[in-house]
């Protein structure tokens, strides 16, 4: 896919929720969406990080964001229903949902996978995304051309030794996206995945601590695809898992 060139107002008047918005790709997406006209809802665990993103958006002249401090590991279906109700009351709809939050766990041989770690990764990467989306779909259907974007991974398409629960969680993410895309195909809601690829983030550093990060793409380098899938120019994209970086 050719790199998308977004107009300055590509997301004008859209309301977009980003999970994991405190740093990395989530932070860059929030700043980018706001710079292209969106009102963003910043969801994450750490209020200090979310506040810093909020302040940066305001300093850049963006619309005032909303902040939702929430730990996906402990959040329940009621938390998400209450959040959906608040969004509907405050904004009247939700145009976009970027599922960016995720945890890696520890790379380990299959025989050494710890059940608690497995369950935590599935909870944050899969179950939380499912419950949140389930709660938000009715609010998204109130928007004209709503878009849901999940975050995938190369190890969610072809399993890789030692990546255990994280890889399985990304296979599940791909499956969840495909099920939803097929189910909502005849509606105004579209659902897709982005595989960011090797990117200069804290999670990547945890997996490859000896890697030369100067050779990696930055989150900003990938934003063309994040913009495309949230803009109305992608209304015909549904059920796609798209690489943000070309295969080497």
RACOR-V760305 format. One record per pair of residues at least 24 apart in sequence whose C-alpha atoms are under 10 Angstrom apart, sorted by the first residue. I is the first residue (numbers start at 1). J is the second residue. Records with the same first field share a line. If there is no record, write none. Layout:
I = J ; J
This chain:
1 = 225 ; 242 ; 243 ; 244 ; 245 ; 246
2 = 224 ; 225 ; 246
3 = 222 ; 223 ; 224 ; 225 ; 228 ; 244 ; 245
4 = 223 ; 224 ; 225 ; 226 ; 227 ; 228 ; 229 ; 233
5 = 224 ; 225 ; 227 ; 228
6 = 36 ; 223 ; 224 ; 225 ; 227 ; 228 ; 231 ; 233
7 = 36 ; 37 ; 227 ; 231
8 = 33 ; 35 ; 36 ; 37
9 = 33 ; 34 ; 35 ; 36 ; 37 ; 38 ; 231
10 = 35 ; 36 ; 37 ; 38 ; 227 ; 228 ; 230 ; 231 ; 232 ; 233
11 = 35 ; 36 ; 37 ; 38 ; 39 ; 95 ; 96 ; 227 ; 228 ; 230 ; 231 ; 232
12 = 36 ; 37 ; 38 ; 39 ; 231
13 = 37 ; 38 ; 39 ; 63 ; 95
14 = 38 ; 39 ; 40 ; 91 ; 93 ; 94 ; 95 ; 96 ; 143 ; 144 ; 145 ; 146 ; 230 ; 231
15 = 39 ; 40 ; 41 ; 65 ; 87 ; 91 ; 92 ; 93 ; 94 ; 95 ; 96 ; 97 ; 140 ; 143 ; 146
16 = 40 ; 41 ; 42 ; 65 ; 93 ; 94 ; 95 ; 96 ; 97 ; 98 ; 140 ; 146 ; 147 ; 148 ; 230
17 = 41 ; 42 ; 43 ; 65 ; 66 ; 67 ; 68 ; 87 ; 94 ; 95 ; 96 ; 97 ; 98 ; 99 ; 148
18 = 42 ; 43 ; 44 ; 68 ; 96 ; 97 ; 98 ; 99 ; 100 ; 101 ; 149
19 = 43 ; 44 ; 45 ; 68 ; 69 ; 70 ; 72 ; 97 ; 98 ; 99 ; 100 ; 101 ; 102 ; 129
20 = 44 ; 45 ; 46 ; 49 ; 50 ; 70 ; 71 ; 72 ; 98 ; 99 ; 100 ; 101 ; 102
21 = 45 ; 46 ; 49 ; 50 ; 53 ; 54 ; 67 ; 68 ; 98 ; 99 ; 100 ; 101
22 = 46 ; 47 ; 48 ; 49 ; 50 ; 51 ; 52 ; 53 ; 54 ; 101
23 = 49 ; 50 ; 52 ; 53 ; 101 ; 201 ; 202 ; 219
24 = 100 ; 101 ; 199 ; 200 ; 201 ; 202 ; 203 ; 218 ; 219 ; 220
25 = 100 ; 101 ; 196 ; 199 ; 200 ; 201 ; 202 ; 218 ; 219 ; 220 ; 222 ; 223 ; 226
26 = 98 ; 99 ; 100 ; 101 ; 219
27 = 52 ; 53 ; 54 ; 100 ; 219 ; 220
28 = 53 ; 218 ; 219 ; 220 ; 221 ; 222 ; 223 ; 226
29 = 98 ; 100 ; 219 ; 220 ; 222 ; 223 ; 224 ; 226 ; 227
30 = 54 ; 57 ; 65 ; 98
31 = 56 ; 57 ; 58 ; 60 ; 62 ; 220
32 = 57 ; 62 ; 220 ; 223 ; 224 ; 226 ; 227
33 = 57 ; 62 ; 223 ; 226 ; 227 ; 230 ; 231
34 = 58 ; 60 ; 61 ; 62 ; 63 ; 64 ; 65
35 = 60 ; 61 ; 62 ; 63
36 = 62 ; 227 ; 231
37 = 61 ; 62 ; 63
38 = 62 ; 63 ; 64 ; 65 ; 95 ; 96 ; 230
39 = 63 ; 64 ; 65 ; 66 ; 91 ; 95
40 = 64 ; 65 ; 66 ; 67 ; 94 ; 96 ; 97
41 = 65 ; 66 ; 67 ; 68 ; 87 ; 94 ; 96 ; 97
42 = 66 ; 67 ; 68 ; 69 ; 70
43 = 67 ; 68 ; 69 ; 70 ; 71 ; 72 ; 99 ; 100 ; 101
44 = 68 ; 69 ; 70 ; 71 ; 72 ; 100 ; 101
45 = 69 ; 70 ; 71 ; 72 ; 73 ; 101
46 = 70 ; 71
66 = 90
71 = 124 ; 128
72 = 101 ; 102 ; 120 ; 123 ; 124 ; 125 ; 127 ; 128 ; 129 ; 132
73 = 103 ; 119 ; 120 ; 121 ; 122 ; 123 ; 124 ; 125 ; 127 ; 128
74 = 120 ; 123 ; 124 ; 128
75 = 123 ; 124 ; 128 ; 131 ; 132
76 = 127 ; 128 ; 131 ; 132
77 = 127 ; 128 ; 130 ; 131 ; 132 ; 134 ; 135
78 = 131 ; 132 ; 135
79 = 131 ; 132 ; 135
80 = 128 ; 129 ; 131 ; 132 ; 133 ; 134 ; 135 ; 136
81 = 131 ; 132 ; 133 ; 134 ; 135 ; 136
82 = 135 ; 136
83 = 132 ; 135 ; 136
84 = 132 ; 133 ; 134 ; 135 ; 136 ; 137 ; 138 ; 139 ; 140
85 = 135 ; 136 ; 138 ; 139
87 = 136 ; 139 ; 140
88 = 136 ; 138 ; 139 ; 140 ; 142
89 = 139
91 = 139
92 = 139 ; 140 ; 142 ; 143
93 = 136 ; 137 ; 138 ; 139 ; 140 ; 141 ; 142 ; 143 ; 144 ; 146
94 = 136 ; 137 ; 138 ; 139 ; 140 ; 141 ; 142 ; 143 ; 144 ; 145 ; 146 ; 147
95 = 139 ; 140 ; 141 ; 142 ; 143 ; 144 ; 145 ; 146 ; 147 ; 148 ; 189 ; 230 ; 231
96 = 140 ; 143 ; 145 ; 146 ; 147 ; 148 ; 149 ; 189 ; 190 ; 229 ; 230 ; 231
97 = 132 ; 133 ; 136 ; 137 ; 140 ; 146 ; 147 ; 148 ; 149 ; 150 ; 191 ; 230
98 = 129 ; 147 ; 148 ; 149 ; 150 ; 151 ; 192 ; 193 ; 194 ; 226 ; 229 ; 230
99 = 125 ; 128 ; 129 ; 132 ; 133 ; 148 ; 149 ; 150 ; 151 ; 152 ; 193 ; 194
100 = 125 ; 129 ; 149 ; 150 ; 151 ; 152 ; 194
101 = 125 ; 128 ; 129 ; 150 ; 151
102 = 126 ; 128 ; 129 ; 151 ; 166 ; 169 ; 170 ; 203
103 = 166 ; 169 ; 203
104 = 163 ; 164 ; 165 ; 166 ; 167 ; 169 ; 203 ; 204 ; 206 ; 207
105 = 163 ; 164 ; 165 ; 166 ; 203 ; 206 ; 207
106 = 162 ; 163 ; 164 ; 165 ; 166 ; 206 ; 207
107 = 161 ; 162 ; 163 ; 164 ; 165 ; 166 ; 206 ; 207
108 = 161 ; 162 ; 163 ; 164 ; 165
109 = 161 ; 162 ; 163 ; 164
110 = 161 ; 162 ; 163 ; 164 ; 165
111 = 162 ; 164
112 = 162 ; 164
113 = 162 ; 163 ; 164 ; 165
114 = 165
115 = 165
117 = 165 ; 166
118 = 164 ; 165 ; 166 ; 168 ; 169
119 = 165
120 = 165
121 = 165 ; 166 ; 167 ; 168 ; 169
122 = 165 ; 166 ; 168 ; 169 ; 170 ; 172 ; 173
123 = 169
124 = 169
125 = 150 ; 151 ; 152 ; 165 ; 166 ; 168 ; 169 ; 170 ; 172 ; 173
126 = 168 ; 169 ; 170 ; 171 ; 172 ; 173 ; 176
127 = 169 ; 172 ; 173
129 = 173 ; 176
130 = 173 ; 176 ; 177
133 = 180
137 = 189
140 = 188 ; 189
141 = 187 ; 188 ; 189
142 = 188 ; 189
143 = 188 ; 189
144 = 188 ; 189 ; 232
145 = 187 ; 188 ; 189 ; 190 ; 230 ; 231 ; 232 ; 234 ; 235
146 = 187 ; 188 ; 189 ; 190 ; 191 ; 229 ; 230 ; 231 ; 232 ; 235
147 = 188 ; 189 ; 190 ; 191 ; 192 ; 229 ; 230 ; 231 ; 232 ; 234 ; 235 ; 237 ; 238
148 = 177 ; 180 ; 181 ; 189 ; 190 ; 191 ; 192 ; 193 ; 229 ; 230 ; 238
149 = 177 ; 190 ; 191 ; 192 ; 193 ; 194 ; 226 ; 229 ; 230 ; 238 ; 239 ; 240 ; 241
150 = 174 ; 176 ; 177 ; 191 ; 192 ; 193 ; 194 ; 195 ; 241
151 = 177 ; 192 ; 193 ; 194 ; 195 ; 196 ; 241 ; 242
152 = 177 ; 192 ; 193 ; 194 ; 195 ; 196 ; 197 ; 241 ; 242 ; 243
153 = 193 ; 194 ; 195 ; 196 ; 197 ; 198 ; 241 ; 243
154 = 195 ; 196 ; 197 ; 198 ; 243
155 = 195 ; 197
156 = 195
157 = 195 ; 241
163 = 207
170 = 195
174 = 239 ; 240 ; 241
175 = 239
176 = 239
177 = 238 ; 239 ; 240 ; 241
178 = 238 ; 239 ; 240 ; 241
179 = 239
180 = 238 ; 239
181 = 237 ; 238 ; 239 ; 240
182 = 238 ; 239
184 = 238 ; 239
185 = 238 ; 239
188 = 235
189 = 235 ; 238
190 = 229 ; 230 ; 234 ; 235 ; 236 ; 237 ; 238 ; 239 ; 240
191 = 229 ; 235 ; 237 ; 238 ; 239 ; 240 ; 241
192 = 229 ; 237 ; 238 ; 239 ; 240 ; 241 ; 242
193 = 226 ; 229 ; 238 ; 239 ; 240 ; 241 ; 242 ; 243
194 = 222 ; 225 ; 226 ; 229 ; 240 ; 241 ; 242 ; 243 ; 244 ; 245
195 = 241 ; 242 ; 243 ; 244 ; 245
196 = 222 ; 223 ; 225 ; 226 ; 242 ; 243 ; 244 ; 245
197 = 222 ; 243 ; 244 ; 245 ; 246 ; 247
198 = 244 ; 245
199 = 244 ; 245
217 = 245
221 = 245
